[in-house]
Amino acid sequence: QVQLEESGGGLVQPGGSLRLSCAASGSNFSGFTMYWHRQAPGKSRESVAYITPDGATTYIDSVEGRFTISRDNAKNMLYDHMNNLKTRDTGIYYCKVVVEKVYWGQGTQVNVSQ
């Protein structure tokens, strides 16, 4: 059974940094694209970034240059290094993988506030 577990969220001031982690289990994920999504208060969940099996990355415009998605296939881990955080980055961050169907983690809360 596929399971995803995010960690690393917390409270940070604007301009600060966080590193999110997603531990994946139940399958070999090296051949699958993996995703970070987020959901801000009162808004729909949105895609933030994704990374293909060969390491190609894509970001939404609002995080380009500030966030870096990476993966460690040997450890079945997905990461999101977030720098220069802004208040609009506040939300619950989820990792996602599609292995025959869509799997989500439970999310980790990121609060960017003074």
ROSE-4610 file (N, C-alpha, C; in Angstrom, 1 decimal, always signed):
// ROSE-4610
residu = [Q/Q/Q/V/V/V/Q/Q/Q/L/L/L/E/E/E/E/E/E/S/S/S/G/G/G/G/G/G/G/G/G/L/L/L/V/V/V/Q/Q/Q/P/P/P/G/G/G/G/G/G/S/S/S/L/L/L/R/R/R/L/L/L/S/S/S/C/C/C/A/A/A/A/A/A/S/S/S/G/G/G/S/S/S/N/N/N/F/F/F/S/S/S/G/G/G/F/F/F/T/T/T/M/M/M/Y/Y/Y/W/W/W/H/H/H/R/R/R/Q/Q/Q/A/A/A/P/P/P/G/G/G/K/K/K/S/S/S/R/R/R/E/E/E/S/S/S/V/V/V/A/A/A/Y/Y/Y/I/I/I/T/T/T/P/P/P/D/D/D/G/G/G/A/A/A/T/T/T/T/T/T/Y/Y/Y/I/I/I/D/D/D/S/S/S/V/V/V/E/E/E/G/G/G/R/R/R/F/F/F/T/T/T/I/I/I/S/S/S/R/R/R/D/D/D/N/N/N/A/A/A/K/K/K/N/N/N/M/M/M/L/L/L/Y/Y/Y/D/D/D/H/H/H/M/M/M/N/N/N/N/N/N/L/L/L/K/K/K/T/T/T/R/R/R/D/D/D/T/T/T/G/G/G/I/I/I/Y/Y/Y/Y/Y/Y/C/C/C/K/K/K/V/V/V/V/V/V/V/V/V/E/E/E/K/K/K/V/V/V/Y/Y/Y/W/W/W/G/G/G/Q/Q/Q/G/G/G/T/T/T/Q/Q/Q/V/V/V/N/N/N/V/V/V/S/S/S/Q/Q/Q]
num = [1/1/1/2/2/2/3/3/3/4/4/4/5/5/5/6/6/6/7/7/7/8/8/8/9/9/9/10/10/10/11/11/11/12/12/12/13/13/13/14/14/14/15/15/15/16/16/16/17/17/17/18/18/18/19/19/19/20/20/20/21/21/21/22/22/22/23/23/23/24/24/24/25/25/25/26/26/26/27/27/27/28/28/28/29/29/29/30/30/30/31/31/31/32/32/32/33/33/33/34/34/34/35/35/35/36/36/36/37/37/37/38/38/38/39/39/39/40/40/40/41/41/41/42/42/42/43/43/43/44/44/44/45/45/45/46/46/46/47/47/47/48/48/48/49/49/49/50/50/50/51/51/51/52/52/52/53/53/53/54/54/54/55/55/55/56/56/56/57/57/57/58/58/58/59/59/59/60/60/60/61/61/61/62/62/62/63/63/63/64/64/64/65/65/65/66/66/66/67/67/67/68/68/68/69/69/69/70/70/70/71/71/71/72/72/72/73/73/73/74/74/74/75/75/75/76/76/76/77/77/77/78/78/78/79/79/79/80/80/80/81/81/81/82/82/82/83/83/83/84/84/84/85/85/85/86/86/86/87/87/87/88/88/88/89/89/89/90/90/90/91/91/91/92/92/92/93/93/93/94/94/94/95/95/95/96/96/96/97/97/97/98/98/98/99/99/99/100/100/100/101/101/101/102/102/102/103/103/103/104/104/104/105/105/105/106/106/106/107/107/107/108/108/108/109/109/109/110/110/110/111/111/111/112/112/112/113/113/113/114/114/114]
x = [+0.8/+0.0/+0.9/+0.6/+1.4/+1.0/+2.0/+1.9/+2.9/+2.4/+3.2/+3.1/+4.2/+4.2/+5.1/+4.5/+5.2/+5.7/+6.8/+7.3/+8.1/+8.4/+9.2/+8.5/+7.2/+6.5/+6.7/+6.3/+6.4/+6.1/+6.4/+6.2/+7.5/+7.5/+8.8/+8.4/+9.4/+9.1/+9.3/+8.7/+9.0/+10.5/+10.9/+12.3/+13.0/+12.4/+13.0/+13.0/+13.4/+13.5/+13.0/+12.5/+12.1/+12.5/+12.7/+12.8/+11.7/+10.9/+9.9/+10.4/+10.0/+10.3/+9.0/+9.1/+8.0/+8.6/+8.3/+8.7/+7.7/+8.1/+7.2/+7.5/+6.4/+6.6/+5.5/+5.8/+4.8/+5.0/+6.0/+6.3/+7.7/+8.2/+9.4/+9.0/+9.3/+8.8/+9.8/+10.9/+11.9/+11.5/+10.5/+10.0/+8.8/+8.4/+7.2/+7.5/+6.8/+6.8/+6.2/+6.8/+6.3/+6.1/+5.1/+4.6/+4.5/+4.6/+4.2/+3.0/+2.0/+0.9/+0.7/-0.1/-0.4/-1.8/-2.3/-3.7/-3.6/-3.8/-3.9/-5.3/-5.4/-6.7/-7.7/-8.8/-10.0/-9.8/-8.7/-8.5/-8.4/-8.4/-8.3/-6.9/-6.7/-5.3/-4.7/-3.5/-2.8/-1.5/-1.1/+0.2/+1.3/+2.4/+3.5/+4.7/+5.0/+6.2/+6.1/+6.8/+6.9/+8.3/+8.7/+10.0/+9.8/+10.3/+10.2/+11.2/+11.0/+12.0/+13.4/+13.7/+15.1/+15.5/+14.7/+15.1/+14.7/+14.0/+13.6/+12.5/+12.6/+11.7/+10.9/+9.7/+8.8/+8.2/+8.1/+7.5/+6.5/+5.5/+4.6/+5.4/+4.9/+5.7/+6.0/+5.0/+5.2/+6.2/+6.7/+7.8/+9.1/+9.1/+10.3/+11.4/+12.6/+13.7/+13.8/+12.7/+12.7/+12.6/+11.9/+11.7/+12.6/+13.1/+13.8/+13.3/+12.7/+12.2/+13.3/+13.4/+14.5/+14.0/+14.7/+14.3/+15.5/+15.4/+16.4/+15.7/+15.9/+15.3/+15.7/+16.9/+17.4/+16.7/+16.3/+15.6/+14.1/+13.6/+12.2/+11.7/+12.5/+12.2/+12.1/+11.2/+10.9/+11.1/+11.8/+12.1/+11.6/+11.4/+11.1/+11.9/+12.9/+13.7/+13.1/+12.6/+11.8/+12.6/+13.0/+13.8/+13.0/+13.4/+12.7/+11.2/+10.7/+9.3/+8.5/+7.3/+6.4/+5.1/+4.4/+3.2/+2.2/+2.3/+1.3/+1.7/+2.9/+3.2/+2.6/+1.9/+1.3/+0.2/+0.2/-0.8/-0.4/-1.2/-0.8/-0.2/+1.0/+1.8/+1.6/+1.3/+1.1/+2.0/+2.5/+3.1/+2.2/+2.4/+1.5/+2.3/+1.8/+2.3/+1.2/+1.3/+0.3/+0.8/+0.4/+0.8/-0.5/-1.0/-2.3/-3.5/-3.3/-4.3/-3.5/-4.2/-3.5/-3.4/-2.2/-2.0/-1.5/-2.1/-1.7/-1.2/-0.3/+0.1/-1.0/-0.7/-1.7/-1.4/-0.3/+0.0/+0.8/+1.6/+2.3/+2.1/+1.8/+1.4/+2.6/+2.6/+3.6/+2.9/+3.4/+2.9/+4.0/+3.8/+4.8/+4.2/+4.7/+4.1/+5.1/+4.9/+5.7/+5.4]
y = [-1.2/+0.0/+1.2/+2.1/+3.4/+4.3/+4.8/+5.8/+6.9/+8.2/+9.3/+10.1/+10.5/+11.3/+12.5/+13.7/+14.9/+15.3/+16.1/+16.7/+17.9/+18.7/+19.9/+21.2/+21.2/+22.5/+23.2/+24.4/+25.2/+26.6/+27.4/+28.9/+29.5/+30.4/+31.1/+32.5/+33.4/+34.8/+35.0/+36.0/+36.3/+36.5/+35.9/+35.9/+34.7/+33.9/+32.7/+31.5/+30.4/+29.2/+28.0/+27.0/+25.7/+24.6/+23.4/+22.3/+21.3/+21.0/+20.0/+18.6/+17.6/+16.2/+15.4/+14.4/+13.5/+12.1/+11.3/+9.9/+9.0/+8.3/+7.5/+6.0/+5.2/+3.8/+3.0/+1.7/+0.8/+0.6/+1.2/+1.0/+1.5/+1.2/+1.9/+3.1/+4.3/+5.5/+6.1/+5.4/+6.1/+6.3/+5.6/+5.7/+6.6/+7.3/+8.1/+9.6/+10.5/+11.9/+12.1/+13.0/+13.3/+14.8/+15.2/+16.5/+17.1/+18.4/+19.2/+20.0/+20.0/+20.9/+21.6/+22.7/+23.4/+23.9/+24.2/+24.7/+25.8/+27.1/+28.2/+28.3/+29.0/+29.1/+29.7/+29.0/+29.5/+29.4/+28.7/+28.6/+27.1/+26.8/+25.5/+25.0/+23.7/+23.2/+23.4/+23.8/+24.1/+23.4/+23.1/+22.5/+23.5/+23.1/+24.0/+23.7/+22.4/+22.0/+20.5/+20.0/+18.5/+18.2/+16.9/+16.4/+15.1/+14.9/+13.7/+12.7/+11.4/+10.4/+10.7/+11.4/+11.8/+13.1/+13.7/+14.9/+16.2/+16.2/+17.5/+18.1/+19.4/+20.1/+21.2/+21.4/+22.5/+23.2/+24.5/+25.3/+26.2/+26.6/+27.7/+29.0/+30.0/+31.2/+31.9/+31.8/+32.5/+31.9/+30.7/+30.1/+29.9/+30.1/+30.0/+30.8/+30.2/+30.9/+30.9/+30.5/+30.5/+29.0/+28.2/+26.8/+25.9/+24.8/+23.8/+22.4/+21.7/+20.4/+19.4/+18.4/+17.4/+16.0/+15.0/+13.6/+12.8/+11.8/+10.8/+9.5/+8.9/+7.7/+6.5/+6.5/+5.4/+5.3/+6.5/+6.6/+6.7/+6.8/+7.1/+8.4/+9.4/+10.7/+11.8/+12.7/+13.9/+15.1/+16.2/+17.3/+18.6/+19.6/+21.0/+22.0/+22.5/+23.6/+24.9/+25.6/+26.8/+28.0/+28.9/+30.1/+31.4/+32.4/+33.7/+33.6/+32.9/+32.7/+34.0/+33.9/+35.1/+34.7/+35.7/+35.4/+34.6/+34.8/+34.1/+32.7/+32.3/+30.8/+30.0/+30.7/+30.0/+29.0/+27.9/+26.9/+25.5/+24.5/+23.1/+22.6/+22.0/+21.4/+19.9/+19.4/+18.0/+17.4/+16.2/+15.5/+14.6/+14.3/+13.5/+12.6/+11.4/+10.5/+9.8/+9.6/+8.8/+7.5/+6.4/+5.0/+4.3/+4.2/+3.7/+4.6/+5.1/+6.1/+7.2/+8.3/+9.4/+9.1/+9.3/+9.2/+10.5/+10.9/+12.1/+11.8/+12.6/+12.6/+13.3/+13.4/+14.1/+15.6/+16.0/+17.4/+17.9/+19.0/+19.6/+21.1/+21.8/+23.2/+24.1/+25.0/+26.1/+27.4/+28.1/+29.5/+30.5/+31.4/+32.5/+33.8/+34.2/+35.4/+36.1/+37.4/+38.1/+37.7]
z = [+0.0/+0.0/+0.0/-0.9/-1.0/+0.1/+0.8/+1.8/+1.6/+1.9/+1.8/+3.1/+3.7/+4.9/+4.8/+4.9/+4.9/+6.3/+6.3/+7.5/+7.2/+8.2/+8.0/+8.0/+8.1/+8.2/+9.5/+9.6/+10.8/+10.6/+11.6/+11.6/+11.3/+10.3/+9.9/+9.5/+9.7/+9.4/+7.9/+7.3/+5.9/+5.6/+4.5/+4.2/+4.7/+5.5/+6.1/+5.1/+5.7/+4.9/+5.6/+4.9/+5.4/+4.4/+4.9/+4.0/+4.3/+3.4/+3.5/+3.0/+3.7/+3.3/+3.1/+2.2/+2.0/+1.9/+2.9/+2.9/+2.2/+1.2/+0.4/+0.7/+0.8/+1.1/+0.3/+0.2/-0.4/-1.9/-2.5/-3.9/-4.2/-5.4/-5.8/-6.7/-6.2/-6.9/-7.9/-8.1/-8.9/-10.3/-10.8/-12.1/-12.3/-11.3/-11.3/-11.0/-11.7/-11.3/-9.9/-9.2/-7.8/-7.7/-6.9/-6.9/-5.5/-5.4/-4.2/-4.6/-3.8/-3.9/-2.6/-2.6/-1.4/-1.4/-0.2/-0.1/+0.9/+0.4/+1.3/+2.0/+3.1/+3.8/+2.8/+2.7/+1.9/+0.4/+0.0/-1.4/-1.8/-3.1/-3.6/-3.6/-3.6/-3.6/-5.0/-5.0/-6.2/-6.3/-7.6/-7.8/-7.6/-6.9/-6.7/-7.6/-7.6/-8.4/-8.6/-9.6/-9.7/-10.3/-10.1/-10.6/-11.2/-12.4/-13.2/-12.7/-13.2/-12.7/-13.1/-14.2/-14.5/-13.9/-13.1/-12.3/-12.9/-14.0/-14.6/-13.7/-13.5/-12.5/-13.2/-12.6/-13.1/-11.9/-11.9/-10.8/-11.3/-10.4/-10.8/-10.6/-11.4/-11.5/-10.1/-9.2/-7.9/-7.0/-7.3/-6.4/-7.2/-8.5/-9.3/-8.8/-8.6/-8.1/-6.6/-5.9/-4.4/-3.9/-4.6/-4.1/-5.0/-4.4/-5.2/-4.8/-5.7/-5.5/-5.9/-5.1/-5.3/-4.8/-5.2/-4.8/-4.6/-3.7/-3.5/-3.7/-4.9/-5.3/-4.4/-4.0/-3.1/-1.8/-1.3/+0.0/-0.2/-1.4/-1.6/-0.9/-1.1/-0.5/-1.5/-1.2/-2.0/-1.0/-1.6/-0.8/-1.5/-0.7/-1.2/-0.3/-0.9/-0.2/-0.5/+0.5/+0.3/+0.9/+0.1/+0.5/+0.3/+1.0/+0.8/+0.9/+1.9/+2.1/+2.2/+1.7/+1.7/+2.4/+2.9/+3.6/+2.7/+1.5/+0.5/+0.4/+0.9/+0.8/+2.0/+2.9/+4.0/+3.4/+4.0/+3.6/+4.1/+3.7/+4.0/+2.7/+2.9/+1.8/+1.7/+0.5/+0.3/-0.7/-0.6/-1.7/-2.3/-3.6/-4.3/-5.3/-5.5/-6.6/-7.2/-8.5/-9.2/-9.6/-8.9/-9.2/-9.4/-10.6/-11.0/-10.5/-9.3/-8.9/-8.1/-7.7/-7.1/-5.6/-5.0/-3.6/-3.1/-1.9/-1.2/+0.2/+0.7/+2.1/+2.9/+4.2/+5.1/+5.2/+4.7/+4.6/+5.8/+5.6/+6.7/+6.6/+7.7/+7.8/+7.7/+6.8/+6.7/+7.0/+8.0/+8.3/+8.2/+7.3/+7.1/+7.7/+8.8/+9.5/+10.4/+10.6/+11.5/+12.9]
